[in-house]
Amino acid sequence: MARMSAAVIVLEMLAMSLAVAVFGPFVLLVGVPALLATVLVLATVVIAERRRVRREAEAAVLPTVPGGLMSGFFRVPAQTAPVDAPERSRS
């Protein structure tokens, strides 16, 4: 992405230099803010992409937890005696 961004900036600078040669220095009133806006947008995109890649790499290390939103909330307690076993009472 950084190489593509550099290529876009270089092409925009070449277009501005050609426009200055053909139309004069008044082109810079529009060209320089456009170049600065392009640099800011591309820098934002590159930073966002690096953050996303880092976040995905960190998420790959974390173990996956089975279940959904309420997993583990309704746990059935372990039974000590079978359900069908007769109860022993002291009489």
PDB file of N, CA, C and O in Angstrom:
ATOM      1  N   MET A   1       0.820  -1.185   0.000  1.00  0.00           N
ATOM      2  CA  MET A   1       0.000   0.000   0.000  1.00  0.00           C
ATOM      3  C   MET A   1       0.869   1.257   0.000  1.00  0.00           C
ATOM      4  O   MET A   1       0.518   2.253  -0.632  1.00  0.00           O
ATOM      5  N   ALA A   2       1.986   1.216   0.695  1.00  0.00           N
ATOM      6  CA  ALA A   2       2.859   2.386   0.754  1.00  0.00           C
ATOM      7  C   ALA A   2       3.477   2.676  -0.612  1.00  0.00           C
ATOM      8  O   ALA A   2       3.656   3.837  -0.980  1.00  0.00           O
ATOM      9  N   ARG A   3       3.800   1.632  -1.356  1.00  0.00           N
ATOM     10  CA  ARG A   3       4.363   1.840  -2.700  1.00  0.00           C
ATOM     11  C   ARG A   3       3.337   2.460  -3.634  1.00  0.00           C
ATOM     12  O   ARG A   3       3.654   3.346  -4.427  1.00  0.00           O
ATOM     13  N   MET A   4       2.097   1.979  -3.529  1.00  0.00           N
ATOM     14  CA  MET A   4       1.043   2.527  -4.368  1.00  0.00           C
ATOM     15  C   MET A   4       0.778   3.987  -4.001  1.00  0.00           C
ATOM     16  O   MET A   4       0.531   4.815  -4.878  1.00  0.00           O
ATOM     17  N   SER A   5       0.830   4.295  -2.726  1.00  0.00           N
ATOM     18  CA  SER A   5       0.641   5.677  -2.279  1.00  0.00           C
ATOM     19  C   SER A   5       1.750   6.573  -2.814  1.00  0.00           C
ATOM     20  O   SER A   5       1.493   7.691  -3.259  1.00  0.00           O
ATOM     21  N   ALA A   6       2.970   6.084  -2.769  1.00  0.00           N
ATOM     22  CA  ALA A   6       4.091   6.860  -3.305  1.00  0.00           C
ATOM     23  C   ALA A   6       3.932   7.081  -4.802  1.00  0.00           C
ATOM     24  O   ALA A   6       4.237   8.162  -5.306  1.00  0.00           O
ATOM     25  N   ALA A   7       3.458   6.066  -5.515  1.00  0.00           N
ATOM     26  CA  ALA A   7       3.246   6.214  -6.955  1.00  0.00           C
ATOM     27  C   ALA A   7       2.169   7.256  -7.243  1.00  0.00           C
ATOM     28  O   ALA A   7       2.308   8.043  -8.179  1.00  0.00           O
ATOM     29  N   VAL A   8       1.105   7.269  -6.456  1.00  0.00           N
ATOM     30  CA  VAL A   8       0.036   8.258  -6.649  1.00  0.00           C
ATOM     31  C   VAL A   8       0.565   9.668  -6.411  1.00  0.00           C
ATOM     32  O   VAL A   8       0.247  10.585  -7.168  1.00  0.00           O
ATOM     33  N   ILE A   9       1.362   9.846  -5.374  1.00  0.00           N
ATOM     34  CA  ILE A   9       1.905  11.170  -5.064  1.00  0.00           C
ATOM     35  C   ILE A   9       2.857  11.632  -6.161  1.00  0.00           C
ATOM     36  O   ILE A   9       2.825  12.795  -6.564  1.00  0.00           O
ATOM     37  N   VAL A  10       3.701  10.731  -6.644  1.00  0.00           N
ATOM     38  CA  VAL A  10       4.637  11.092  -7.718  1.00  0.00           C
ATOM     39  C   VAL A  10       3.878  11.471  -8.983  1.00  0.00           C
ATOM     40  O   VAL A  10       4.222  12.456  -9.637  1.00  0.00           O
ATOM     41  N   LEU A  11       2.854  10.707  -9.333  1.00  0.00           N
ATOM     42  CA  LEU A  11       2.070  11.031 -10.531  1.00  0.00           C
ATOM     43  C   LEU A  11       1.347  12.366 -10.372  1.00  0.00           C
ATOM     44  O   LEU A  11       1.240  13.130 -11.331  1.00  0.00           O
ATOM     45  N   GLU A  12       0.857  12.647  -9.185  1.00  0.00           N
ATOM     46  CA  GLU A  12       0.194  13.930  -8.965  1.00  0.00           C
ATOM     47  C   GLU A  12       1.186  15.086  -9.063  1.00  0.00           C
ATOM     48  O   GLU A  12       0.852  16.146  -9.592  1.00  0.00           O
ATOM     49  N   MET A  13       2.397  14.890  -8.561  1.00  0.00           N
ATOM     50  CA  MET A  13       3.410  15.941  -8.676  1.00  0.00           C
ATOM     51  C   MET A  13       3.814  16.161 -10.131  1.00  0.00           C
ATOM     52  O   MET A  13       4.031  17.298 -10.550  1.00  0.00           O
ATOM     53  N   LEU A  14       3.916  15.082 -10.901  1.00  0.00           N
ATOM     54  CA  LEU A  14       4.221  15.229 -12.327  1.00  0.00           C
ATOM     55  C   LEU A  14       3.102  15.965 -13.054  1.00  0.00           C
ATOM     56  O   LEU A  14       3.370  16.806 -13.913  1.00  0.00           O
ATOM     57  N   ALA A  15       1.858  15.658 -12.720  1.00  0.00           N
ATOM     58  CA  ALA A  15       0.730  16.350 -13.342  1.00  0.00           C
ATOM     59  C   ALA A  15       0.731  17.831 -12.974  1.00  0.00           C
ATOM     60  O   ALA A  15       0.419  18.680 -13.809  1.00  0.00           O
ATOM     61  N   MET A  16       1.080  18.143 -11.724  1.00  0.00           N
ATOM     62  CA  MET A  16       1.142  19.549 -11.317  1.00  0.00           C
ATOM     63  C   MET A  16       2.256  20.290 -12.039  1.00  0.00           C
ATOM     64  O   MET A  16       2.076  21.436 -12.453  1.00  0.00           O
ATOM     65  N   SER A  17       3.399  19.647 -12.192  1.00  0.00           N
ATOM     66  CA  SER A  17       4.505  20.318 -12.889  1.00  0.00           C
ATOM     67  C   SER A  17       4.171  20.541 -14.361  1.00  0.00           C
ATOM     68  O   SER A  17       4.533  21.572 -14.928  1.00  0.00           O
ATOM     69  N   LEU A  18       3.492  19.593 -14.979  1.00  0.00           N
ATOM     70  CA  LEU A  18       3.059  19.775 -16.371  1.00  0.00           C
ATOM     71  C   LEU A  18       2.027  20.895 -16.466  1.00  0.00           C
ATOM     72  O   LEU A  18       2.071  21.697 -17.399  1.00  0.00           O
ATOM     73  N   ALA A  19       1.105  20.959 -15.517  1.00  0.00           N
ATOM     74  CA  ALA A  19       0.093  22.015 -15.520  1.00  0.00           C
ATOM     75  C   ALA A  19       0.721  23.385 -15.292  1.00  0.00           C
ATOM     76  O   ALA A  19       0.280  24.370 -15.884  1.00  0.00           O
ATOM     77  N   VAL A  20       1.743  23.463 -14.445  1.00  0.00           N
ATOM     78  CA  VAL A  20       2.438  24.736 -14.226  1.00  0.00           C
ATOM     79  C   VAL A  20       3.153  25.156 -15.503  1.00  0.00           C
ATOM     80  O   VAL A  20       3.168  26.337 -15.848  1.00  0.00           O
ATOM     81  N   ALA A  21       3.745  24.196 -16.207  1.00  0.00           N
ATOM     82  CA  ALA A  21       4.445  24.519 -17.452  1.00  0.00           C
ATOM     83  C   ALA A  21       3.474  24.997 -18.525  1.00  0.00           C
ATOM     84  O   ALA A  21       3.815  25.873 -19.320  1.00  0.00           O
ATOM     85  N   VAL A  22       2.277  24.436 -18.558  1.00  0.00           N
ATOM     86  CA  VAL A  22       1.318  24.792 -19.607  1.00  0.00           C
ATOM     87  C   VAL A  22       0.500  26.025 -19.226  1.00  0.00           C
ATOM     88  O   VAL A  22       0.338  26.924 -20.052  1.00  0.00           O
ATOM     89  N   PHE A  23      -0.018  26.091 -18.003  1.00  0.00           N
ATOM     90  CA  PHE A  23      -0.960  27.141 -17.623  1.00  0.00           C
ATOM     91  C   PHE A  23      -0.366  28.239 -16.751  1.00  0.00           C
ATOM     92  O   PHE A  23      -0.988  29.288 -16.587  1.00  0.00           O
ATOM     93  N   GLY A  24       0.803  28.030 -16.195  1.00  0.00           N
ATOM     94  CA  GLY A  24       1.412  29.052 -15.358  1.00  0.00           C
ATOM     95  C   GLY A  24       1.296  28.718 -13.877  1.00  0.00           C
ATOM     96  O   GLY A  24       0.710  27.704 -13.498  1.00  0.00           O
ATOM     97  N   PRO A  25       1.869  29.596 -13.042  1.00  0.00           N
ATOM     98  CA  PRO A  25       1.934  29.303 -11.603  1.00  0.00           C
ATOM     99  C   PRO A  25       0.589  29.394 -10.875  1.00  0.00           C
ATOM    100  O   PRO A  25       0.498  28.988  -9.716  1.00  0.00           O
ATOM    101  N   PHE A  26      -0.453  29.914 -11.523  1.00  0.00           N
ATOM    102  CA  PHE A  26      -1.755  30.001 -10.854  1.00  0.00           C
ATOM    103  C   PHE A  26      -2.374  28.626 -10.612  1.00  0.00           C
ATOM    104  O   PHE A  26      -3.301  28.490  -9.814  1.00  0.00           O
ATOM    105  N   VAL A  27      -1.869  27.630 -11.288  1.00  0.00           N
ATOM    106  CA  VAL A  27      -2.344  26.261 -11.081  1.00  0.00           C
ATOM    107  C   VAL A  27      -2.001  25.786  -9.669  1.00  0.00           C
ATOM    108  O   VAL A  27      -2.685  24.924  -9.117  1.00  0.00           O
ATOM    109  N   LEU A  28      -0.951  26.343  -9.094  1.00  0.00           N
ATOM    110  CA  LEU A  28      -0.530  25.926  -7.756  1.00  0.00           C
ATOM    111  C   LEU A  28      -1.567  26.273  -6.683  1.00  0.00           C
ATOM    112  O   LEU A  28      -1.583  25.656  -5.618  1.00  0.00           O
ATOM    113  N   LEU A  29      -2.434  27.260  -6.958  1.00  0.00           N
ATOM    114  CA  LEU A  29      -3.479  27.607  -5.996  1.00  0.00           C
ATOM    115  C   LEU A  29      -4.448  26.447  -5.779  1.00  0.00           C
ATOM    116  O   LEU A  29      -5.019  26.300  -4.698  1.00  0.00           O
ATOM    117  N   VAL A  30      -4.624  25.640  -6.794  1.00  0.00           N
ATOM    118  CA  VAL A  30      -5.489  24.468  -6.679  1.00  0.00           C
ATOM    119  C   VAL A  30      -4.657  23.207  -6.464  1.00  0.00           C
ATOM    120  O   VAL A  30      -5.064  22.312  -5.723  1.00  0.00           O
ATOM    121  N   GLY A  31      -3.509  23.136  -7.101  1.00  0.00           N
ATOM    122  CA  GLY A  31      -2.702  21.918  -7.076  1.00  0.00           C
ATOM    123  C   GLY A  31      -2.090  21.596  -5.724  1.00  0.00           C
ATOM    124  O   GLY A  31      -2.084  20.437  -5.311  1.00  0.00           O
ATOM    125  N   VAL A  32      -1.576  22.601  -5.030  1.00  0.00           N
ATOM    126  CA  VAL A  32      -0.927  22.349  -3.739  1.00  0.00           C
ATOM    127  C   VAL A  32      -1.934  21.861  -2.689  1.00  0.00           C
ATOM    128  O   VAL A  32      -1.646  20.878  -2.007  1.00  0.00           O
ATOM    129  N   PRO A  33      -3.103  22.501  -2.529  1.00  0.00           N
ATOM    130  CA  PRO A  33      -4.076  21.931  -1.576  1.00  0.00           C
ATOM    131  C   PRO A  33      -4.545  20.530  -1.976  1.00  0.00           C
ATOM    132  O   PRO A  33      -4.785  19.684  -1.114  1.00  0.00           O
ATOM    133  N   ALA A  34      -4.675  20.287  -3.274  1.00  0.00           N
ATOM    134  CA  ALA A  34      -5.069  18.943  -3.716  1.00  0.00           C
ATOM    135  C   ALA A  34      -3.985  17.925  -3.368  1.00  0.00           C
ATOM    136  O   ALA A  34      -4.290  16.809  -2.946  1.00  0.00           O
ATOM    137  N   LEU A  35      -2.725  18.308  -3.544  1.00  0.00           N
ATOM    138  CA  LEU A  35      -1.620  17.413  -3.196  1.00  0.00           C
ATOM    139  C   LEU A  35      -1.587  17.149  -1.687  1.00  0.00           C
ATOM    140  O   LEU A  35      -1.388  16.011  -1.261  1.00  0.00           O
ATOM    141  N   LEU A  36      -1.779  18.184  -0.893  1.00  0.00           N
ATOM    142  CA  LEU A  36      -1.794  18.004   0.563  1.00  0.00           C
ATOM    143  C   LEU A  36      -2.965  17.121   1.003  1.00  0.00           C
ATOM    144  O   LEU A  36      -2.810  16.279   1.887  1.00  0.00           O
ATOM    145  N   ALA A  37      -4.124  17.312   0.392  1.00  0.00           N
ATOM    146  CA  ALA A  37      -5.278  16.467   0.728  1.00  0.00           C
ATOM    147  C   ALA A  37      -5.007  15.015   0.362  1.00  0.00           C
ATOM    148  O   ALA A  37      -5.364  14.106   1.111  1.00  0.00           O
ATOM    149  N   THR A  38      -4.379  14.798  -0.785  1.00  0.00           N
ATOM    150  CA  THR A  38      -4.049  13.435  -1.201  1.00  0.00           C
ATOM    151  C   THR A  38      -3.076  12.791  -0.226  1.00  0.00           C
ATOM    152  O   THR A  38      -3.243  11.629   0.143  1.00  0.00           O
ATOM    153  N   VAL A  39      -2.067  13.534   0.190  1.00  0.00           N
ATOM    154  CA  VAL A  39      -1.087  13.002   1.142  1.00  0.00           C
ATOM    155  C   VAL A  39      -1.765  12.659   2.470  1.00  0.00           C
ATOM    156  O   VAL A  39      -1.481  11.613   3.054  1.00  0.00           O
ATOM    157  N   LEU A  40      -2.652  13.521   2.947  1.00  0.00           N
ATOM    158  CA  LEU A  40      -3.346  13.247   4.212  1.00  0.00           C
ATOM    159  C   LEU A  40      -4.248  12.018   4.109  1.00  0.00           C
ATOM    160  O   LEU A  40      -4.273  11.187   5.017  1.00  0.00           O
ATOM    161  N   VAL A  41      -4.980  11.905   3.016  1.00  0.00           N
ATOM    162  CA  VAL A  41      -5.866  10.746   2.844  1.00  0.00           C
ATOM    163  C   VAL A  41      -5.054   9.460   2.749  1.00  0.00           C
ATOM    164  O   VAL A  41      -5.397   8.465   3.388  1.00  0.00           O
ATOM    165  N   LEU A  42      -3.989   9.469   1.965  1.00  0.00           N
ATOM    166  CA  LEU A  42      -3.176   8.263   1.817  1.00  0.00           C
ATOM    167  C   LEU A  42      -2.480   7.891   3.127  1.00  0.00           C
ATOM    168  O   LEU A  42      -2.358   6.709   3.448  1.00  0.00           O
ATOM    169  N   ALA A  43      -2.029   8.882   3.879  1.00  0.00           N
ATOM    170  CA  ALA A  43      -1.409   8.582   5.176  1.00  0.00           C
ATOM    171  C   ALA A  43      -2.428   7.967   6.127  1.00  0.00           C
ATOM    172  O   ALA A  43      -2.107   7.035   6.863  1.00  0.00           O
ATOM    173  N   THR A  44      -3.651   8.482   6.116  1.00  0.00           N
ATOM    174  CA  THR A  44      -4.706   7.918   6.963  1.00  0.00           C
ATOM    175  C   THR A  44      -5.017   6.486   6.574  1.00  0.00           C
ATOM    176  O   THR A  44      -5.197   5.630   7.440  1.00  0.00           O
ATOM    177  N   VAL A  45      -5.080   6.220   5.279  1.00  0.00           N
ATOM    178  CA  VAL A  45      -5.379   4.864   4.806  1.00  0.00           C
ATOM    179  C   VAL A  45      -4.257   3.898   5.188  1.00  0.00           C
ATOM    180  O   VAL A  45      -4.527   2.780   5.627  1.00  0.00           O
ATOM    181  N   VAL A  46      -3.018   4.316   5.027  1.00  0.00           N
ATOM    182  CA  VAL A  46      -1.884   3.448   5.367  1.00  0.00           C
ATOM    183  C   VAL A  46      -1.867   3.156   6.867  1.00  0.00           C
ATOM    184  O   VAL A  46      -1.631   2.018   7.272  1.00  0.00           O
ATOM    185  N   ILE A  47      -2.113   4.166   7.686  1.00  0.00           N
ATOM    186  CA  ILE A  47      -2.130   3.957   9.141  1.00  0.00           C
ATOM    187  C   ILE A  47      -3.270   3.033   9.538  1.00  0.00           C
ATOM    188  O   ILE A  47      -3.087   2.148  10.374  1.00  0.00           O
ATOM    189  N   ALA A  48      -4.446   3.227   8.947  1.00  0.00           N
ATOM    190  CA  ALA A  48      -5.594   2.369   9.270  1.00  0.00           C
ATOM    191  C   ALA A  48      -5.337   0.925   8.854  1.00  0.00           C
ATOM    192  O   ALA A  48      -5.717  -0.006   9.564  1.00  0.00           O
ATOM    193  N   GLU A  49      -4.695   0.740   7.710  1.00  0.00           N
ATOM    194  CA  GLU A  49      -4.400  -0.622   7.257  1.00  0.00           C
ATOM    195  C   GLU A  49      -3.391  -1.302   8.181  1.00  0.00           C
ATOM    196  O   GLU A  49      -3.534  -2.485   8.489  1.00  0.00           O
ATOM    197  N   ARG A  50      -2.386  -0.573   8.619  1.00  0.00           N
ATOM    198  CA  ARG A  50      -1.404  -1.161   9.534  1.00  0.00           C
ATOM    199  C   ARG A  50      -2.039  -1.521  10.868  1.00  0.00           C
ATOM    200  O   ARG A  50      -1.703  -2.550  11.455  1.00  0.00           O
ATOM    201  N   ARG A  51      -2.956  -0.682  11.356  1.00  0.00           N
ATOM    202  CA  ARG A  51      -3.663  -1.003  12.602  1.00  0.00           C
ATOM    203  C   ARG A  51      -4.511  -2.254  12.436  1.00  0.00           C
ATOM    204  O   ARG A  51      -4.551  -3.106  13.324  1.00  0.00           O
ATOM    205  N   ARG A  52      -5.196  -2.367  11.288  1.00  0.00           N
ATOM    206  CA  ARG A  52      -6.044  -3.531  11.046  1.00  0.00           C
ATOM    207  C   ARG A  52      -5.214  -4.802  10.985  1.00  0.00           C
ATOM    208  O   ARG A  52      -5.603  -5.825  11.547  1.00  0.00           O
ATOM    209  N   VAL A  53      -4.077  -4.746  10.309  1.00  0.00           N
ATOM    210  CA  VAL A  53      -3.206  -5.920  10.209  1.00  0.00           C
ATOM    211  C   VAL A  53      -2.674  -6.304  11.583  1.00  0.00           C
ATOM    212  O   VAL A  53      -2.615  -7.488  11.914  1.00  0.00           O
ATOM    213  N   ARG A  54      -2.286  -5.313  12.389  1.00  0.00           N
ATOM    214  CA  ARG A  54      -1.789  -5.603  13.735  1.00  0.00           C
ATOM    215  C   ARG A  54      -2.895  -6.200  14.603  1.00  0.00           C
ATOM    216  O   ARG A  54      -2.649  -7.132  15.368  1.00  0.00           O
ATOM    217  N   ARG A  55      -4.120  -5.660  14.485  1.00  0.00           N
ATOM    218  CA  ARG A  55      -5.247  -6.181  15.265  1.00  0.00           C
ATOM    219  C   ARG A  55      -5.570  -7.616  14.864  1.00  0.00           C
ATOM    220  O   ARG A  55      -5.874  -8.443  15.724  1.00  0.00           O
ATOM    221  N   GLU A  56      -5.509  -7.923  13.565  1.00  0.00           N
ATOM    222  CA  GLU A  56      -5.761  -9.289  13.109  1.00  0.00           C
ATOM    223  C   GLU A  56      -4.673 -10.239  13.593  1.00  0.00           C
ATOM    224  O   GLU A  56      -4.964 -11.384  13.938  1.00  0.00           O
ATOM    225  N   ALA A  57      -3.428  -9.783  13.624  1.00  0.00           N
ATOM    226  CA  ALA A  57      -2.337 -10.629  14.113  1.00  0.00           C
ATOM    227  C   ALA A  57      -2.496 -10.905  15.606  1.00  0.00           C
ATOM    228  O   ALA A  57      -2.236 -12.018  16.063  1.00  0.00           O
ATOM    229  N   GLU A  58      -2.921  -9.900  16.365  1.00  0.00           N
ATOM    230  CA  GLU A  58      -3.151 -10.107  17.793  1.00  0.00           C
ATOM    231  C   GLU A  58      -4.336 -11.033  18.027  1.00  0.00           C
ATOM    232  O   GLU A  58      -4.317 -11.837  18.959  1.00  0.00           O
ATOM    233  N   ALA A  59      -5.363 -10.931  17.195  1.00  0.00           N
ATOM    234  CA  ALA A  59      -6.540 -11.786  17.346  1.00  0.00           C
ATOM    235  C   ALA A  59      -6.225 -13.227  16.975  1.00  0.00           C
ATOM    236  O   ALA A  59      -6.858 -14.148  17.492  1.00  0.00           O
ATOM    237  N   ALA A  60      -5.266 -13.436  16.095  1.00  0.00           N
ATOM    238  CA  ALA A  60      -4.904 -14.793  15.699  1.00  0.00           C
ATOM    239  C   ALA A  60      -4.227 -15.536  16.849  1.00  0.00           C
ATOM    240  O   ALA A  60      -4.275 -16.765  16.907  1.00  0.00           O
ATOM    241  N   VAL A  61      -3.607 -14.808  17.748  1.00  0.00           N
ATOM    242  CA  VAL A  61      -2.919 -15.425  18.874  1.00  0.00           C
ATOM    243  C   VAL A  61      -3.911 -15.845  19.958  1.00  0.00           C
ATOM    244  O   VAL A  61      -3.680 -16.828  20.661  1.00  0.00           O
ATOM    245  N   LEU A  62      -5.008 -15.109  20.095  1.00  0.00           N
ATOM    246  CA  LEU A  62      -5.988 -15.411  21.137  1.00  0.00           C
ATOM    247  C   LEU A  62      -6.729 -16.701  20.816  1.00  0.00           C
ATOM    248  O   LEU A  62      -7.060 -16.948  19.657  1.00  0.00           O
ATOM    249  N   PRO A  63      -6.992 -17.526  21.821  1.00  0.00           N
ATOM    250  CA  PRO A  63      -7.740 -18.761  21.563  1.00  0.00           C
ATOM    251  C   PRO A  63      -9.210 -18.442  21.301  1.00  0.00           C
ATOM    252  O   PRO A  63      -9.758 -17.473  21.827  1.00  0.00           O
ATOM    253  N   THR A  64      -9.828 -19.274  20.480  1.00  0.00           N
ATOM    254  CA  THR A  64     -11.246 -19.081  20.214  1.00  0.00           C
ATOM    255  C   THR A  64     -12.053 -19.709  21.340  1.00  0.00           C
ATOM    256  O   THR A  64     -11.745 -20.810  21.798  1.00  0.00           O
ATOM    257  N   VAL A  65     -13.056 -19.025  21.769  1.00  0.00           N
ATOM    258  CA  VAL A  65     -13.895 -19.491  22.867  1.00  0.00           C
ATOM    259  C   VAL A  65     -15.203 -19.998  22.276  1.00  0.00           C
ATOM    260  O   VAL A  65     -15.881 -19.261  21.561  1.00  0.00           O
ATOM    261  N   PRO A  66     -15.572 -21.259  22.566  1.00  0.00           N
ATOM    262  CA  PRO A  66     -16.822 -21.761  22.014  1.00  0.00           C
ATOM    263  C   PRO A  66     -18.014 -21.121  22.714  1.00  0.00           C
ATOM    264  O   PRO A  66     -17.916 -20.671  23.856  1.00  0.00           O
ATOM    265  N   GLY A  67     -19.118 -21.090  22.022  1.00  0.00           N
ATOM    266  CA  GLY A  67     -20.333 -20.572  22.625  1.00  0.00           C
ATOM    267  C   GLY A  67     -20.675 -19.207  22.095  1.00  0.00           C
ATOM    268  O   GLY A  67     -19.946 -18.618  21.297  1.00  0.00           O
ATOM    269  N   GLY A  68     -21.792 -18.728  22.555  1.00  0.00           N
ATOM    270  CA  GLY A  68     -22.273 -17.444  22.089  1.00  0.00           C
ATOM    271  C   GLY A  68     -22.259 -16.411  23.191  1.00  0.00           C
ATOM    272  O   GLY A  68     -21.403 -16.414  24.076  1.00  0.00           O
ATOM    273  N   LEU A  69     -23.226 -15.539  23.108  1.00  0.00           N
ATOM    274  CA  LEU A  69     -23.287 -14.422  24.028  1.00  0.00           C
ATOM    275  C   LEU A  69     -23.516 -14.879  25.470  1.00  0.00           C
ATOM    276  O   LEU A  69     -22.916 -14.336  26.397  1.00  0.00           O
ATOM    277  N   MET A  70     -24.373 -15.865  25.654  1.00  0.00           N
ATOM    278  CA  MET A  70     -24.723 -16.316  27.001  1.00  0.00           C
ATOM    279  C   MET A  70     -24.038 -17.635  27.363  1.00  0.00           C
ATOM    280  O   MET A  70     -24.493 -18.326  28.275  1.00  0.00           O
ATOM    281  N   SER A  71     -22.975 -17.994  26.684  1.00  0.00           N
ATOM    282  CA  SER A  71     -22.337 -19.271  26.972  1.00  0.00           C
ATOM    283  C   SER A  71     -21.780 -19.272  28.390  1.00  0.00           C
ATOM    284  O   SER A  71     -21.097 -18.338  28.810  1.00  0.00           O
ATOM    285  N   GLY A  72     -22.084 -20.330  29.106  1.00  0.00           N
ATOM    286  CA  GLY A  72     -21.603 -20.460  30.465  1.00  0.00           C
ATOM    287  C   GLY A  72     -22.490 -19.809  31.498  1.00  0.00           C
ATOM    288  O   GLY A  72     -22.263 -19.979  32.696  1.00  0.00           O
ATOM    289  N   PHE A  73     -23.492 -19.071  31.071  1.00  0.00           N
ATOM    290  CA  PHE A  73     -24.360 -18.401  32.029  1.00  0.00           C
ATOM    291  C   PHE A  73     -25.303 -19.394  32.702  1.00  0.00           C
ATOM    292  O   PHE A  73     -25.527 -19.328  33.910  1.00  0.00           O
ATOM    293  N   PHE A  74     -25.857 -20.319  31.905  1.00  0.00           N
ATOM    294  CA  PHE A  74     -26.782 -21.308  32.442  1.00  0.00           C
ATOM    295  C   PHE A  74     -26.072 -22.647  32.568  1.00  0.00           C
ATOM    296  O   PHE A  74     -26.350 -23.574  31.807  1.00  0.00           O
ATOM    297  N   ARG A  75     -25.182 -22.750  33.499  1.00  0.00           N
ATOM    298  CA  ARG A  75     -24.474 -24.013  33.700  1.00  0.00           C
ATOM    299  C   ARG A  75     -25.321 -24.947  34.556  1.00  0.00           C
ATOM    300  O   ARG A  75     -25.883 -24.548  35.576  1.00  0.00           O
ATOM    301  N   VAL A  76     -25.396 -26.188  34.118  1.00  0.00           N
ATOM    302  CA  VAL A  76     -26.129 -27.198  34.875  1.00  0.00           C
ATOM    303  C   VAL A  76     -25.181 -27.746  35.928  1.00  0.00           C
ATOM    304  O   VAL A  76     -24.089 -28.201  35.589  1.00  0.00           O
ATOM    305  N   PRO A  77     -25.572 -27.715  37.196  1.00  0.00           N
ATOM    306  CA  PRO A  77     -24.673 -28.226  38.232  1.00  0.00           C
ATOM    307  C   PRO A  77     -24.507 -29.734  38.096  1.00  0.00           C
ATOM    308  O   PRO A  77     -25.436 -30.443  37.711  1.00  0.00           O
ATOM    309  N   ALA A  78     -23.334 -30.202  38.412  1.00  0.00           N
ATOM    310  CA  ALA A  78     -23.060 -31.640  38.340  1.00  0.00           C
ATOM    311  C   ALA A  78     -23.862 -32.351  39.417  1.00  0.00           C
ATOM    312  O   ALA A  78     -23.908 -31.913  40.566  1.00  0.00           O
ATOM    313  N   GLN A  79     -24.491 -33.448  39.034  1.00  0.00           N
ATOM    314  CA  GLN A  79     -25.314 -34.190  39.986  1.00  0.00           C
ATOM    315  C   GLN A  79     -24.440 -35.194  40.722  1.00  0.00           C
ATOM    316  O   GLN A  79     -23.591 -35.855  40.124  1.00  0.00           O
ATOM    317  N   THR A  80     -24.657 -35.297  42.018  1.00  0.00           N
ATOM    318  CA  THR A  80     -23.862 -36.219  42.826  1.00  0.00           C
ATOM    319  C   THR A  80     -24.416 -37.628  42.773  1.00  0.00           C
ATOM    320  O   THR A  80     -23.655 -38.590  42.868  1.00  0.00           O
ATOM    321  N   ALA A  81     -25.718 -37.772  42.625  1.00  0.00           N
ATOM    322  CA  ALA A  81     -26.342 -39.098  42.568  1.00  0.00           C
ATOM    323  C   ALA A  81     -27.168 -39.183  41.290  1.00  0.00           C
ATOM    324  O   ALA A  81     -27.691 -38.173  40.820  1.00  0.00           O
ATOM    325  N   PRO A  82     -27.285 -40.369  40.733  1.00  0.00           N
ATOM    326  CA  PRO A  82     -28.125 -40.505  39.551  1.00  0.00           C
ATOM    327  C   PRO A  82     -29.571 -40.134  39.873  1.00  0.00           C
ATOM    328  O   PRO A  82     -30.027 -40.294  41.005  1.00  0.00           O
ATOM    329  N   VAL A  83     -30.272 -39.644  38.878  1.00  0.00           N
ATOM    330  CA  VAL A  83     -31.644 -39.188  39.085  1.00  0.00           C
ATOM    331  C   VAL A  83     -32.564 -40.349  39.412  1.00  0.00           C
ATOM    332  O   VAL A  83     -33.462 -40.188  40.238  1.00  0.00           O
ATOM    333  N   ASP A  84     -32.380 -41.510  38.801  1.00  0.00           N
ATOM    334  CA  ASP A  84     -33.271 -42.651  38.987  1.00  0.00           C
ATOM    335  C   ASP A  84     -32.946 -43.460  40.244  1.00  0.00           C
ATOM    336  O   ASP A  84     -33.690 -44.385  40.570  1.00  0.00           O
ATOM    337  N   ALA A  85     -31.891 -43.156  40.942  1.00  0.00           N
ATOM    338  CA  ALA A  85     -31.520 -43.928  42.136  1.00  0.00           C
ATOM    339  C   ALA A  85     -32.480 -43.609  43.273  1.00  0.00           C
ATOM    340  O   ALA A  85     -32.830 -42.448  43.481  1.00  0.00           O
ATOM    341  N   PRO A  86     -32.907 -44.627  44.011  1.00  0.00           N
ATOM    342  CA  PRO A  86     -33.817 -44.375  45.141  1.00  0.00           C
ATOM    343  C   PRO A  86     -33.075 -43.639  46.247  1.00  0.00           C
ATOM    344  O   PRO A  86     -31.897 -43.882  46.507  1.00  0.00           O
ATOM    345  N   GLU A  87     -33.784 -42.755  46.870  1.00  0.00           N
ATOM    346  CA  GLU A  87     -33.172 -41.991  47.952  1.00  0.00           C
ATOM    347  C   GLU A  87     -33.103 -42.843  49.212  1.00  0.00           C
ATOM    348  O   GLU A  87     -34.031 -43.586  49.534  1.00  0.00           O
ATOM    349  N   ARG A  88     -32.021 -42.723  49.893  1.00  0.00           N
ATOM    350  CA  ARG A  88     -31.858 -43.456  51.146  1.00  0.00           C
ATOM    351  C   ARG A  88     -32.225 -42.528  52.287  1.00  0.00           C
ATOM    352  O   ARG A  88     -31.651 -41.451  52.445  1.00  0.00           O
ATOM    353  N   SER A  89     -33.147 -42.945  53.039  1.00  0.00           N
ATOM    354  CA  SER A  89     -33.545 -42.119  54.175  1.00  0.00           C
ATOM    355  C   SER A  89     -33.315 -42.900  55.464  1.00  0.00           C
ATOM    356  O   SER A  89     -33.418 -44.127  55.492  1.00  0.00           O
ATOM    357  N   ARG A  90     -33.019 -42.203  56.473  1.00  0.00           N
ATOM    358  CA  ARG A  90     -32.820 -42.845  57.771  1.00  0.00           C
ATOM    359  C   ARG A  90     -34.172 -42.939  58.477  1.00  0.00           C
ATOM    360  O   ARG A  90     -34.811 -41.921  58.742  1.00  0.00           O
ATOM    361  N   SER A  91     -34.593 -44.133  58.771  1.00  0.00           N
ATOM    362  CA  SER A  91     -35.839 -44.285  59.501  1.00  0.00           C
ATOM    363  C   SER A  91     -35.679 -45.201  60.676  1.00  0.00           C
ATOM    364  O   SER A  91     -36.640 -45.442  61.406  1.00  0.00           O
TER     365      SER A  91
END
